[in-house]
Amino acid sequence: GARGVDDQIYLEEVSQGRASPALLNPKDRRRDRTNRLVESIVKMEKHYNNKLGKMTRMFNLPKGNPLDVAVHGADAQLDGIKGALQGEGKMPGRVDLEQDFKDAIDRDNAKAAKRKERRAAKERNEWQSADLGEKPPHLYPLFPPMPPHTMAVDLFGEQIITDTLSHNKPTVAGIVAILQNFLRKLHQMLVENKHAKTPNEVIEKYFDLVIKHLEPLEETYRDRTIFPVREDESIFMSLGAYRDHLLGETLRQAFKNAAHPDKLYVGAVVQNCFGIDVTCRTGVEVKGKDSNGRPITEVSDRPPDVNGIEQFCNDPDYSKYCESGQIRALYVNETESNGPTTARYFASKLWGGETYFLQADAHLRFAPEWDRLYAEEVRLANSYPKAILSAYPPGFSEEDPPYKGGSKGTRLCTCTFSDSDVEHKILRINTGNMCRGEEDAPSQIAYIAAGFFFARAEFLVDVPFDPYLPWCFMGEE
């Protein structure tokens, strides 16, 4: 068919003076046709090899990468065509270069997966053969708090999840891997349902994810702590930080003023805009007032949020606490954070067997030896070891001098139902009177402040955090 078309083209070219009359001879036409095709193939090979070289340099591709394999496979096919046209061998059959390229990618990915699994297996073998008396599960394998979004499974393999859920060998790294897996699935669900018609559609799918990815952890350790409680006076501080620029300073203050900083462990859920594939935005900011006295608000672009964990870990005075495994961090994109209730749940799971559990906001100042004072005070309560110390912390300004303590605690003794449209019929806790300051022991109050409480870690068994409370702010307590 092609030859018939070519014959007609040759006749037209000869009649127009653009081809030699000699080409009217069929044998000469075939020779000319072959030469043209070979010339075209040579140009094609040169063009795509130039492109391959440029892309190899641009992306620093290793030799034997899928693109390299596909282009050289095409070269071999074109060489076969050239040979057949010149009478050297048979014409090659048709090939699907797109499929060849995909197959090369699959083979490359499979090799990479095997390499990754070999590394993970080596690390697991080292982990399993380690002396866990020297390397307890809250420290080993050590999951680094930096850089953000480091995946525990990439470092240690899927086995850390299996061991945590099925083999009664929990590790903090295994817990982090489970939470990261949930967050990854949550991201996919939110992308797929960004045009959902009703909130209930999204909430139901959120619950489905909790049932599939978090409920197994809850059931595995129902009515018992995930780790044995260490009776070493250690303290775990749970922090939920939402775009909080004071997180780094809060950590510095906590460790600087602790009587025993070597016994302080932190589990921080950092909900930030990291600037990854998105332009960060402010919240609603008040820019002034209009002529009627109403606030003028604006939302604008802004740089990525300050990462308090990075600030703390890069500070030479405190980096040792990050290196020793005393800082545990879970990172959440701020657009996918689900309120303080979910953040508190995640943070509670970063507990690693410490004696005491402290929950606080990520913007606090600490009095000298605060850790010793709270441990002593909670033991004075009549209901110890079930006692919980709680109060709304005193406010401060960033310009204030170092906090020395001595503030009288507020007693959370009153409440009221909100009557605003936003918080309709939600219970709001209020402070009643102040403590006198000379009490011999803590006295009872009716309510608990989510922004600060201190208790023994068995609290996590008796009153576990609920994973089924997404998008709840007011009413958390």
Secondary structure in CASP SS format (residue, H / E / C, confidence):
PFRMAT SS
TARGET T0000
AUTHOR 0000-0000-0000
METHOD secondary structure of the structure
MODEL  1
G C 1.00
A H 1.00
R H 1.00
G H 1.00
V H 1.00
D H 1.00
D H 1.00
Q H 1.00
I H 1.00
Y H 1.00
L H 1.00
E H 1.00
E H 1.00
V H 1.00
S H 1.00
Q C 1.00
G C 1.00
R C 1.00
A C 1.00
S C 1.00
P H 1.00
A H 1.00
L H 1.00
L H 1.00
N C 1.00
P H 1.00
K H 1.00
D H 1.00
R H 1.00
R H 1.00
R H 1.00
D H 1.00
R H 1.00
T H 1.00
N H 1.00
R H 1.00
L H 1.00
V H 1.00
E H 1.00
S H 1.00
I H 1.00
V H 1.00
K H 1.00
M H 1.00
E H 1.00
K H 1.00
H H 1.00
Y H 1.00
N H 1.00
N H 1.00
K H 1.00
L H 1.00
G H 1.00
K H 1.00
M H 1.00
T H 1.00
R H 1.00
M H 1.00
F H 1.00
N C 1.00
L C 1.00
P C 1.00
K C 1.00
G C 1.00
N C 1.00
P H 1.00
L H 1.00
D H 1.00
V H 1.00
A H 1.00
V H 1.00
H H 1.00
G H 1.00
A H 1.00
D H 1.00
A H 1.00
Q H 1.00
L H 1.00
D H 1.00
G H 1.00
I H 1.00
K H 1.00
G H 1.00
A H 1.00
L H 1.00
Q C 1.00
G C 1.00
E C 1.00
G C 1.00
K C 1.00
M C 1.00
P C 1.00
G C 1.00
R C 1.00
V C 1.00
D C 1.00
L H 1.00
E H 1.00
Q H 1.00
D H 1.00
F H 1.00
K H 1.00
D H 1.00
A H 1.00
I H 1.00
D H 1.00
R H 1.00
D H 1.00
N H 1.00
A H 1.00
K H 1.00
A H 1.00
A H 1.00
K H 1.00
R H 1.00
K H 1.00
E H 1.00
R H 1.00
R H 1.00
A H 1.00
A H 1.00
K H 1.00
E H 1.00
R H 1.00
N H 1.00
E H 1.00
W H 1.00
Q H 1.00
S H 1.00
A C 1.00
D C 1.00
L C 1.00
G C 1.00
E C 1.00
K C 1.00
P C 1.00
P C 1.00
H C 1.00
L C 1.00
Y C 1.00
P C 1.00
L C 1.00
F C 1.00
P C 1.00
P C 1.00
M C 1.00
P C 1.00
P C 1.00
H C 1.00
T C 1.00
M C 1.00
A H 1.00
V H 1.00
D H 1.00
L H 1.00
F H 1.00
G C 1.00
E C 1.00
Q H 1.00
I H 1.00
I H 1.00
T H 1.00
D H 1.00
T H 1.00
L H 1.00
S H 1.00
H C 1.00
N C 1.00
K C 1.00
P C 1.00
T C 1.00
V H 1.00
A H 1.00
G H 1.00
I H 1.00
V H 1.00
A H 1.00
I H 1.00
L H 1.00
Q H 1.00
N H 1.00
F H 1.00
L H 1.00
R H 1.00
K H 1.00
L H 1.00
H H 1.00
Q H 1.00
M H 1.00
L H 1.00
V H 1.00
E H 1.00
N C 1.00
K C 1.00
H C 1.00
A C 1.00
K C 1.00
T C 1.00
P H 1.00
N H 1.00
E H 1.00
V H 1.00
I H 1.00
E H 1.00
K H 1.00
Y H 1.00
F H 1.00
D H 1.00
L H 1.00
V H 1.00
I H 1.00
K H 1.00
H H 1.00
L H 1.00
E H 1.00
P H 1.00
L H 1.00
E H 1.00
E H 1.00
T H 1.00
Y C 1.00
R C 1.00
D C 1.00
R C 1.00
T C 1.00
I C 1.00
F C 1.00
P C 1.00
V C 1.00
R C 1.00
E C 1.00
D C 1.00
E C 1.00
S C 1.00
I E 1.00
F E 1.00
M E 1.00
S E 1.00
L E 1.00
G E 1.00
A E 1.00
Y E 1.00
R C 1.00
D C 1.00
H C 1.00
L C 1.00
L H 1.00
G H 1.00
E H 1.00
T H 1.00
L H 1.00
R H 1.00
Q H 1.00
A H 1.00
F H 1.00
K H 1.00
N H 1.00
A C 1.00
A C 1.00
H C 1.00
P H 1.00
D H 1.00
K H 1.00
L E 1.00
Y E 1.00
V E 1.00
G E 1.00
A E 1.00
V E 1.00
V E 1.00
Q E 1.00
N E 1.00
C C 1.00
F C 1.00
G C 1.00
I C 1.00
D C 1.00
V C 1.00
T C 1.00
C C 1.00
R E 1.00
T C 1.00
G C 1.00
V C 1.00
E E 1.00
V E 1.00
K E 1.00
G E 1.00
K E 1.00
D C 1.00
S C 1.00
N C 1.00
G C 1.00
R C 1.00
P E 1.00
I E 1.00
T E 1.00
E E 1.00
V C 1.00
S C 1.00
D E 1.00
R C 1.00
P C 1.00
P C 1.00
D C 1.00
V C 1.00
N C 1.00
G H 1.00
I H 1.00
E H 1.00
Q H 1.00
F H 1.00
C H 1.00
N C 1.00
D C 1.00
P C 1.00
D C 1.00
Y C 1.00
S H 1.00
K H 1.00
Y H 1.00
C H 1.00
E H 1.00
S C 1.00
G C 1.00
Q C 1.00
I E 1.00
R E 1.00
A E 1.00
L E 1.00
Y E 1.00
V E 1.00
N E 1.00
E H 1.00
T H 1.00
E H 1.00
S C 1.00
N C 1.00
G C 1.00
P H 1.00
T H 1.00
T H 1.00
A H 1.00
R H 1.00
Y H 1.00
F H 1.00
A H 1.00
S H 1.00
K C 1.00
L C 1.00
W C 1.00
G C 1.00
G C 1.00
E C 1.00
T C 1.00
Y E 1.00
F E 1.00
L E 1.00
Q E 1.00
A E 1.00
D E 1.00
A C 1.00
H C 1.00
L C 1.00
R C 1.00
F C 1.00
A C 1.00
P C 1.00
E C 1.00
W H 1.00
D H 1.00
R H 1.00
L H 1.00
Y H 1.00
A H 1.00
E H 1.00
E H 1.00
V H 1.00
R H 1.00
L H 1.00
A C 1.00
N C 1.00
S C 1.00
Y C 1.00
P C 1.00
K C 1.00
A C 1.00
I E 1.00
L E 1.00
S E 1.00
A C 1.00
Y C 1.00
P C 1.00
P C 1.00
G C 1.00
F C 1.00
S C 1.00
E C 1.00
E C 1.00
D C 1.00
P C 1.00
P C 1.00
Y C 1.00
K C 1.00
G C 1.00
G C 1.00
S C 1.00
K C 1.00
G C 1.00
T E 1.00
R C 1.00
L C 1.00
C C 1.00
T E 1.00
C E 1.00
T E 1.00
F E 1.00
S C 1.00
D C 1.00
S C 1.00
D C 1.00
V C 1.00
E C 1.00
H C 1.00
K C 1.00
I C 1.00
L E 1.00
R E 1.00
I E 1.00
N E 1.00
T C 1.00
G C 1.00
N C 1.00
M E 1.00
C C 1.00
R C 1.00
G C 1.00
E C 1.00
E C 1.00
D C 1.00
A C 1.00
P C 1.00
S C 1.00
Q C 1.00
I C 1.00
A C 1.00
Y C 1.00
I C 1.00
A C 1.00
A C 1.00
G C 1.00
F E 1.00
F E 1.00
F E 1.00
A E 1.00
R E 1.00
A C 1.00
E C 1.00
F H 1.00
L H 1.00
V H 1.00
D H 1.00
V C 1.00
P C 1.00
F C 1.00
D C 1.00
P C 1.00
Y C 1.00
L C 1.00
P C 1.00
W C 1.00
C C 1.00
F C 1.00
M C 1.00
G C 1.00
E C 1.00
E C 1.00
END
